[in-house]
Each structure stands twice: as C-alpha cells, then as structure tokens.
Amino acid sequence: MTTYLVRRVLVSVPTVLGVATVIFLLVHLLPGDPARVIAGVNATPADVERIRHQLGLDQPGWQQYLTFLGRLAHGDLGTSTHTLNPVTAEIAARAPYTAELASLSIVVAIAVGVAAGVVAATRRNTAVDLLISGAAIAGVSIPVYWLGLMLVVLFAIDLRVLPAAGAGGPTSIVLPAITLASFSVGFIARQTRSAMLEVLGQDFVRTARAKGAGEPRVLVRHALRNALLPVVTTIGLQFGTLLGGAVLTETVFAWPGIGRLLVDSIFFRDFPVVQGVVLLIAVAFIAVNLVTDLVYAVVDPRIRYG
C-alpha cells in the first residue's frame, strides 16, 4: 500500500504541472487588461504602465510562466491584484465554506441516492421504480442555477422558512446544499440501481435467501455490499465534481466560498486568484480520486495494491 501511495503521488506531480500550465495559458487568454481594471477608467497611461510593471505584466510570457512555476514550487500563489492580499490568504478564508457545502452535499447525495437506488432496484418496473428513475433523471438534467432560483422563490420568498442567501446561520446552508446535491443524488441513484440489479440476479443472493436470511440482511449485507464498488467510484467522482459545481451554486446563493471567489476574480481580471482557485480545485479532484482508490480495498478485501 505504501509503495502504491508513493507511486500515485509521484504520478500526480506531472499532472498538477500540466494543469498549472493549462491554467496559466487560459487565464492569460482572457480579454481585458488587469492593470487598466485596477487603475480605473480615469487613470493615465503612465499610471496603467506603472501598475503593469508592478504586477510583472510587462514581462515576456515565458518569463511570467517561469515566475509562476517558481512561486508555485515554494507554495506561493502570488498576490491578489484586486485586494493586494496573498492569494493563499484569500483562498484560506473562503475554502472552509466550500468544504462545508461540498461535504454536506455529498452526505445528502449518498444517503438519498443510495437509498433511492436500492428501493428502485428491489421494485423494478413498478410505479415506485418509475417515479425514482424519473426523479433521478430530473436531478441530473435540471440546471443547478435554475433549481437554486426556484428553491429561493419557494422556501425563501413564498414560505419564508429559509434564508435566500449568505452564510448568516445554520439554516443558510440548507438550500445551497440541496441544490448542489441534486445532480449527484440522481447520478448515484441511477448507478446504485444498475449495480443492485446486476447483483440481485446472482447465485449467492438466491443462496442467502434460500438459507432463510431476512430480506433486509440480504439487501444490505449481501447485495449492496457487493454492488458498492461502482457506486464508490461514482461517489468519488461526484465529490470532485461538487467542488467545481459549487461555482454556480455559490453565485446563486451568495455563499462566500471559493466558487464565488473565482467568479469575482474573473470579473476583476484578478489572474493570480483565478489561477490559485482553479489549481486548488484540480488538486482536490486528484486527491479525491486517490482516496477513492484506497477505499476500494476497504469495500472489497480482494483488491490489493502492489
């Protein structure tokens, strides 16, 4: 296991380097001049040029790239051109909010998605199965921003039981978490149903029933346990997707996470923050995939890494 971990970490290094390179190139293709945005519309050309020099934007592209990689190697993501604070400080202030939102969303998605998938599989081709499958398809298909707005209209404006935006209290996270989890619930439910249907038709499940095992024991200990491997893969990918999908959700609900920070930074042409946030999301996605691979050995003891 240790050898496998070391090998995976080493393989991830060039992946992160490639992601950082792509991010640097894409960010610098964005239209607009950060120096002009910072200086303001009434600034003179001399003021704009001075700011451009301070930010290093007057250097050749290759030199800016090498400077970016050099800082990255030392854990320095640069300084925000909008707030003049270190990028790491900006991200550190916002990351806990996104982590809280993504964690709660994946918990909701796992609980509802797995339960719905098991129920749909055990009641195949019935009205319950059709209802759950239809709801799962709707969850996957409905745009996050539209669902968020509809939830705000219903629960915040009409019923007035939940806050519409911000992070002012424990109930503030309810609507964003439901909105962000909707896609993952549908995806996990569909995957769980498919995996359960495949397992329920196998001989060991019929044998367990023939021995007199109760239906809950058969479903949970025998069927679901053996159907978890593809479900775990789906959950791992969905958690990584939640980190990126939080951009729209946090914007709709004014949630102060890194998703909203990314949108604001793009608006202000704050290149260092944009690079830092996207790189953080990419690294988090790689880390989630690694953890998912390790969970395989827990779910299925037959899996061994060498």
N, C-alpha and C positions, 0 to 999 in steps of 0.2 A: 504493500500500500504506500509506503514512504517513497519507494522508487517511482511509483506511478505518479504521486503528487509532484515530486521534483520534476519529472519529465513534462507533466502538463503545464507546470508553472513556466518552465523554460520555453515551451512551445508558445505560450501566451505572450511572451516578450515581443517577438516579431509581429504578432497580431496587433498588440497595442501600438507598436511603432507604425504599422501600416495605417491603423485607424487615426493616429495622430497626424500622419502625413495627409491623409484624405481630408481630415477636418481643417487643417491649415490651408489647403488649396481651395476648398469650398468656401470657407469664410472669407478669403481674400477675393473671391469672385462676386461677393455681394455688392450690389450697386451702392453708391454713396461714399462720401469721404468722412471718416470718423473725426478728423481734425476740424472739418467745417461744422459738424454737428456739435462738437464740444465748444468751439469758438463762438457759435451763434451766427445769426443771419447778418448782424451788423458789424461783424469783425472785419478787419482789414486783411488784405492778402499777406501782409507781414506777420500778423497775429496767427493766421492759419498755418503759415510756414513754420513759425516758431513752435507751435503745438505739434505739428507733424514731425519736427526734428526731435522734440522731447519724447515722442512715442516711438521713435525709430522707424516711422513710416517712410522716411526719405531714403532709407537704405535699399539696396537691391533685394529682390525677393528671396534669393538663395541665402543672403546674409540674415534676413529676418527669420528664415526657416531654421538655420543653424542656431541662431539665438534662442528660438523657441524650444528646440530639442535640448540645448544645453541647460536651460532653466528647468525643463521638464525632468531631466535626469536628476536634478537636485530637489525635486518636489516643489519647484516654484512655477506657478501657473501665470505669473505676471501680475500686473496691476490693472484694475478696472479703469478704463478711460472715462467712465461716467461718474463714478463715486470717488475715484482715486484711492480706493481701499484695495488691499491684496485680494486676488481672486479667491484664494483659499479661504479667506475670512468671509467673503460673500457667500461662497458655497456652504461653508460650515454653518452659517446662520440659517440657511434655507433647507439643507439636506434633512435634518430631523423631521421636518414637516412632511416631506415627500416620503421618507422611510415609514413614518407613521401611517400615512394614507395608503401606501402600497401594501404594507403588512396587513392592515385591517381588510383591505380589498381582497387580498389573496386568501385570507382566512374565510371571508364570506363566500368567495368563489369556490373554495374547496368544500366547505360544509354543504352549501346549496347544490353545487354542481355534481358532486359525487352522490349525494342522496337522491337527487333527481334522476341521475343516470341509472342507479340501481333499481329505483322504482319503475322507470320506463322499461328496463330490460326484463324485469320479472312480470310485467304486464304487457308484453309485446302484442302489438296490433290491437290494443284496446283503446277506448276513448282516453284513458289516462296517458297511455303512451303517445297518442297523437297530440294531446294537449301539451305534454312536456316537450316533445320534439318541436312543436310549433313555437313554444316559448323560447326554446334554445336557439332556433333559427332567428327569431326576432332579436334576441340578445346579441347575436353575432352580427346582425345586419343593421340594426338601428345605429346611426351616428351618435357618438358619445356626446357631442356638444348639443345636439337636438334633445336627447334624452335628459341631459342636465337641465336645460331650459324648461322642459315640461315638468320635471320634478320641482323646480323652483316655483313655477306657476301654481302647481297643485298644493304642495306642502308649505310653502313659504308665503304665498300671496293669498290663495283661496282658504286653506285650512289654518294657516298661521300657527303651525305646531313646530316648525323647524326654521332655523335661520337660513337666509338666502345665500349669504356669502361670508367670507372672512374666517378667522380661527379664534373666535372670541370665547368659546366654551366647549364642553364635551360634546354637545349636540351638533356643533358646527361641522363635524366630520361625517355625519350620517349620510347626507345627500351626496357629497363627493365620493364617499366610499361605495355607495350603491351604484352610482353612475359608472365609476371606474371598474367595478366588479362585473357589470352586466355582460360585457363581451366574454370575459373569462368564464363566467357561470355557464353560458351557452356552449362554449368550446369544451369545457371539462365535462359537462353533462353528455354531450354527444360522444366524446371519446370513452367515457365510462360505460355508456350504454353499449357501444360497439364491442368493447373489451369483455363486458359481462356476458353478452350474447354468445361470444365465442367460447367462453369458459363454461357456461351453463350446459352446453351440449356435450361436454367431455365426460369420459367414463368415471373419473374419480368423483365427480359431483353426483352422478347416479349411484355410485357405490356408497357415498356418505348418506344419501337419502335411504338407500336400501338397508343400511345398518340402523336406521331409526333416529338419525340425528335430526334435531328440530330445524325448521326452515330458517330461522334467524342465524343459527350456527352454521348451516350450510352456506348461506349467502355471504356472511361476514368472514368466517374462518377459512372456508374452502374456496368459494368462488371469487369474492372480492380480493382476497389476499393474492391470488394467482393472476388477477386481472390488473393489479396495481402498476406493473412495470410501464406499460404505455401511458397510463394515467400520470405517473410521476414525471415522465418526460414532458407531457403536456403542461403540468403544473409548473415545472421549472421554466419552460419557455414562456408561459404566461406571466410569471412573476417578472421576468426580464422585460416583457412587453409592457407590463404595468408601469415600470419606471419611465419608459418613453411615452406611453399613452397618457401619463399624468399631465403632459403639457397642455392638452386641450381641457381636461377636467379642471386643472388648477386655474386656468384662464377664465373659465365659465364661472367658477365659484370664488374667484379672487383668493384662492388658497395660497399662502406665502411660501410655496415650495420652490424647488429648482426648476420645475417646469415653467412656472410663471416668470422666474428669473431669466430663463432662456428667452422667452418671448420679449420681455422688456429689453434685454440686452441686444437682441436683433433690431429692435426698433431704434435703439440709441447707437447702433453700429459699434457696440462695445465688444470688439473682436476677442480680447483675452477671456472675458467671461463666457462668451459663446463657445470658444474652444475648450475651456475648462469644464463646462457643464456637459457638453456632448461627449468629451473624453471620459468623464466620470460615469455617464450612463453606459458607454461602451465597456468600460472596465467592470462595472457592476454586472452587465449581461454575461461577460466571460466568467466572472466569479460564480454566478448563479448556475451556469452550465457545469462548472467543475463540481459544485456542491451536489447537483443533480446526479452526476455520475457516481459520486460517493454514496449517495442514498440508495442507488441500485443494489449495492452489496448488502444493505440492511433489509431492503424489501425482498430480495431474492438471494439467499445464502449461497446458491450455486455459483454466483458471479464472483470471480476472483480476479484481481488486478495484478499483473506481473510485469 
